[in-house]
Amino acid sequence: MNTILEKFLPLIPIAGLVFQAGRQSEKLDELFSKTYALENENKGTRELLYDIHGRVCAMEQEIHSIAKKV
């Protein structure tokens, strides 16, 4: 009994390390998915801001052309 226990006893810390590495890997996967979602959200916001900027620039040009006519 002791010989079997003595053989497997050194494997316990190694198994703990493997378990902790798996937990950290799972946390990284979750972090990457959150980062990807934030990038997509920022992309949508950026496109909206560019659209608003384009419309404001077009309005400025129209105002300047009206001011030149008057």
Residue, then its C-alpha position, 0 to 999 in steps of 0.5 A: m500500500n505504501t509503495i503505491l502511495e509513494k509512487f503517486l504522491p509526487l504526482i499530486p503537485i503536478a496535477g495541481l499545476v495542470f489544474q491551475a493552468g487550465r483555470q487560467s486558460e479558461k479565464l484567458d478565453e473569457l477575457f479574449s471574448k470580452t475584448y472581441a465584443l468591446e472591439n465590435e462595439n467600438k467599431g460600431t461607435r466609430e462608424l456612427l461618429y464618422d457618419i455624424h462627422g460627414r453630415v456635419c461637414a456637408m451642412e457646413q459646406e451648404i451653409h458656406s455656399i448659402a452665405k456666399k450667395v447672400 
